[in-house]
Amino acid sequence: MIEPGVNYADLFAKEVRKRPKKYPKTVRLAIDRWYRWKKRKDIWFDVDRANEMMDWVESFIVHTKGDMVGKPFILEPWEKFIYSWIYGWVRENEKGQIVRVTREAYVQIPKKNGKTLIAVGALGYAMYGEGALSVNCYACASDFAQAQYAAQPFADSILNNPVLLDGTKIFKGPKGTVSSITYEYLDGDLALKNKFIVQTKNIENIEGSNPYFVCNDELHKQEKMEQYDNFKSAQISLPQPLMFNISTAGKGSSSVGMRVYREAKEVLKRDDNDSNFVLIYEPNKNYDWTDRKVWEMCNPNWGISVDLSALESAFKTAQRSAHSKAEFLTKHLDVFVNGADNFFEQDQVEPCLVTTQELGDLSGEPCYIGLDLSRTRDLTCVSLSFPTWDEDGKAVLKVKQLYFIPNEDLEFREKEDNVPYSDLAEQGFVEFCDGKMIDQDQILQYIEDCMDLYDIQQVNYDPAMSDKLVEKLENLGLECVEVAQYPKVLNAPFDDVERLFYEKRIQFDNPLFLYCTLNVVAITNINGQKAPSKRQSKKKIDGFVAFLCGHKETMNQMTDIDSDELDDYLSSIYR
């Protein structure tokens, strides 16, 4: 029961502050944000507004599966925190209206923690409880079947409540699926209708759809940003819409879920977007996936809907194969992992991505170039590697990359690859070529510019499509070395790269290098030697291939210097 006047968000925040070790860092960051907001004067927290929403949920939403079927959805403290934040924080807009601050929510929790009912509660309130007139509500997912995970429980809650059923029509699709729901009602003399629509892949009419509420379920399964972006654009003109993203972690580096997740983590870290609410249950850095305390930390409904014996069983299976481990990490610990076939893990590579400022000024430093060229569809990459040393004399490889992409059909490429090439170009990580083809003269000019900035030692290149450019580079006096793309040739630098990532001895500033590296699938020859395979990799890996070509040489430069040698080396530089 929701008690009038009780600030349930505050109660949860105090509990987290009282026992911080019980909660993930991501949850603690959300609580820090809560306390910062309490000090603000431009927004305020309306307890009654928050509690009214939660009271509606507990009154009208019921469990539709498991042992609790037919019983009311009674909110746990962490669920009350979610709803309280979204519906309680308000501000005055430009028209003098009091509206919700939150326009987009991102909630990420492991399986079996009741995330579907959280989404259904918000959906039901938008449709029936909030007083919004003549609005459209949507359930979106990777496909129609996935969207049913929210649509079916919503329809069941309506069918089990005479108040909601009055004026409601539920339209069925094949095999009893829910395709849409309409709620017809009177507002004074006006006959109005609210609609719930299960969104299909037909997204052409979204812009004019008045999407008051959008539920994005399991974002990690969506590969294209188009649906998400179109709905977000369509909500801009509305005073208080809500996009409710609720998901579990998934596999792969380029899903919609991964992109939205990264943006959400930035909101938690920087607190720079008031319209976004974020709550993520995931393990802390350097976690032990075998530790039961980590399991408990990541599962907020531990002992309620999450059964320890079921997790123990899943854990035993997870120990038998990489695929099963990936399943356990994503579903039960809420950790994004790369695909089971992919060579590198997210946690292995992502910490090596730094800001350009952190990478530092590399002017005049010895530099080795790796080249991977293309004509049209693939990425063309110039990869610059700088063998350096930290203050302790440990060898660190710093990497700068520039990618070249034809600008024709750019919007299609961005949607197809799920990569914001235009944004990356603005940041200086991508350069566009006019038309359909890569302009090798642009690449030549860039390398000439690099010759003025850095001490270019060698250019290593993938021989495909490189003849003309290599001839021009050699005419500039550069030593160019062909690197055949076979396991026999690439195994040694590949092994060394794996070691360097593991030891955090690589630093790079271009996010596309992260993208390409996480997409790598390796092939192995009869002798157990390996190489990256463009054919086997589902997404683009060109940036990694370019880097690996260069690393065939730089792996020989990665030698640590002892403290005495380092002092002598520094003295020779700064004498």
LINGI-V522257 format. One record per residue. N is the residue number from 1. RES is the residue in one letter. SS is DSSP state (a for helix, b for strand, c for the rest). PHI is phi as a letter, one per 40 degrees, with the letter a starting at -180 (NA if undefined). Layout:
BEGIN
n={N N}
res={RES RES}
ss={SS SS}
phi={PHI PHI}
END
This chain:
BEGIN
n={1 2 3 4 5 6 7 8 9 10 11 12 13 14 15 16 17 18 19 20 21 22 23 24 25 26 27 28 29 30 31 32 33 34 35 36 37 38 39 40 41 42 43 44 45 46 47 48 49 50 51 52 53 54 55 56 57 58 59 60 61 62 63 64 65 66 67 68 69 70 71 72 73 74 75 76 77 78 79 80 81 82 83 84 85 86 87 88 89 90 91 92 93 94 95 96 97 98 99 100 101 102 103 104 105 106 107 108 109 110 111 112 113 114 115 116 117 118 119 120 121 122 123 124 125 126 127 128 129 130 131 132 133 134 135 136 137 138 139 140 141 142 143 144 145 146 147 148 149 150 151 152 153 154 155 156 157 158 159 160 161 162 163 164 165 166 167 168 169 170 171 172 173 174 175 176 177 178 179 180 181 182 183 184 185 186 187 188 189 190 191 192 193 194 195 196 197 198 199 200 201 202 203 204 205 206 207 208 209 210 211 212 213 214 215 216 217 218 219 220 221 222 223 224 225 226 227 228 229 230 231 232 233 234 235 236 237 238 239 240 241 242 243 244 245 246 247 248 249 250 251 252 253 254 255 256 257 258 259 260 261 262 263 264 265 266 267 268 269 270 271 272 273 274 275 276 277 278 279 280 281 282 283 284 285 286 287 288 289 290 291 292 293 294 295 296 297 298 299 300 301 302 303 304 305 306 307 308 309 310 311 312 313 314 315 316 317 318 319 320 321 322 323 324 325 326 327 328 329 330 331 332 333 334 335 336 337 338 339 340 341 342 343 344 345 346 347 348 349 350 351 352 353 354 355 356 357 358 359 360 361 362 363 364 365 366 367 368 369 370 371 372 373 374 375 376 377 378 379 380 381 382 383 384 385 386 387 388 389 390 391 392 393 394 395 396 397 398 399 400 401 402 403 404 405 406 407 408 409 410 411 412 413 414 415 416 417 418 419 420 421 422 423 424 425 426 427 428 429 430 431 432 433 434 435 436 437 438 439 440 441 442 443 444 445 446 447 448 449 450 451 452 453 454 455 456 457 458 459 460 461 462 463 464 465 466 467 468 469 470 471 472 473 474 475 476 477 478 479 480 481 482 483 484 485 486 487 488 489 490 491 492 493 494 495 496 497 498 499 500 501 502 503 504 505 506 507 508 509 510 511 512 513 514 515 516 517 518 519 520 521 522 523 524 525 526 527 528 529 530 531 532 533 534 535 536 537 538 539 540 541 542 543 544 545 546 547 548 549 550 551 552 553 554 555 556 557 558 559 560 561 562 563 564 565 566 567 568 569 570 571 572 573 574 575}
res={M I E P G V N Y A D L F A K E V R K R P K K Y P K T V R L A I D R W Y R W K K R K D I W F D V D R A N E M M D W V E S F I V H T K G D M V G K P F I L E P W E K F I Y S W I Y G W V R E N E K G Q I V R V T R E A Y V Q I P K K N G K T L I A V G A L G Y A M Y G E G A L S V N C Y A C A S D F A Q A Q Y A A Q P F A D S I L N N P V L L D G T K I F K G P K G T V S S I T Y E Y L D G D L A L K N K F I V Q T K N I E N I E G S N P Y F V C N D E L H K Q E K M E Q Y D N F K S A Q I S L P Q P L M F N I S T A G K G S S S V G M R V Y R E A K E V L K R D D N D S N F V L I Y E P N K N Y D W T D R K V W E M C N P N W G I S V D L S A L E S A F K T A Q R S A H S K A E F L T K H L D V F V N G A D N F F E Q D Q V E P C L V T T Q E L G D L S G E P C Y I G L D L S R T R D L T C V S L S F P T W D E D G K A V L K V K Q L Y F I P N E D L E F R E K E D N V P Y S D L A E Q G F V E F C D G K M I D Q D Q I L Q Y I E D C M D L Y D I Q Q V N Y D P A M S D K L V E K L E N L G L E C V E V A Q Y P K V L N A P F D D V E R L F Y E K R I Q F D N P L F L Y C T L N V V A I T N I N G Q K A P S K R Q S K K K I D G F V A F L C G H K E T M N Q M T D I D S D E L D D Y L S S I Y R}
ss={c c c c c c c a a a a a a a a a a a c a a a c c a a a a a a a a a a a a a a c c c c c b b c a a a a a a a a a a a a a a c b c c c a a a c c c b c c c c a a a a a a a a a a a a b b b b c c c c c b b b c c c b b b b b c c c c c c a a a a a a a a a a a a a a a c c c c c c b b b b b c c c a a a a a a a a a a a a a a a a c c a a a a c c b b b b b c a a a c b b b b b b b b b b c c b b b b b b b b b c c c c c c c a a a c c b b b b b b b c a a a c c c c a a a a a a a a a c c c c c c c b b b b b b c c c b c c c c a a a a a a a a a a a a a a a c c c c c b b b b b c c c c c c c c c c c a a a a a a a c c c b c c c b c a a a a a a a a a a a c c c a a a a a a a a a a a c c c c b c c c c c c c c a a a a a a a b c c a a a a c c c c c c b b b b b b b c c c c c c c b b b b b b b b b b c c c c c b b b b b b b b b b b b c c c a a a a a a a a c c c a a a a a a c c c b b b b c c c c c c a a a a a a a a a a a a a a c b b b b b b b c c c c c a a a a a a a a a c c c c b b b c c c c a a a a a a a a a a a a a a a a c c c b b b c c a a a a a a a a c c c b b b c c c c c b b b c c c c c c c c c a a a a a a a a a a a a a a a a c c c c c a a a a a a a a a a a c c}
phi={NA c c d g c c c c c c c c c c c c c b c c c b c d c c c c c c d c d c c c c c c b c b a b b c c c c c c c c c c c c c b c b c b a g c c d g c c c c c c d c c c c d c c c c b c c b a c c c c g c c b c c c b a b b b b a c c g b g c c c d c c c c c c c c c b b c g c b f b b b b b b a c a c c c c c c c c c c c c c c c c c b d c c c c g b b b b c b c f g c c b a b b b b a b b g c c c b a b b b b c c c c c b c b c d b c f c c b b b b c f d c c c c b c d c d c c c c c c c d c c c a c a b b c b a b c a b g b b c d d c c c d c c c c c c c c b f b a c c b b b a b b a c c d g c b c c c c c c d c d c b c c d g b b b c c c c c c c c c c c c c c a c c c c d c c c c c b b g b c b c d d c c c b c d c c b d c c c b c c c c c g c b d g c d b b b b b b b a b b c c c b b b b b b b c b b c c c g c c b c c b b b b b b b c c c f c d c c c c c c f b c d c c c c c c g c b b c b c g c b c c c c c c d c c c c c c c c c b c c c a b b b c c c g b d c c c d c c c c c g c c b b c b c c b d d c c c c c c d c c d c c c c c f b b b a b c d c c c d c c c c c b c b b c c c g c b a c b c c c c c b c b d c c c c c c d c c d c c c c c c b c b c d c c c c c c c c c c b c}
END
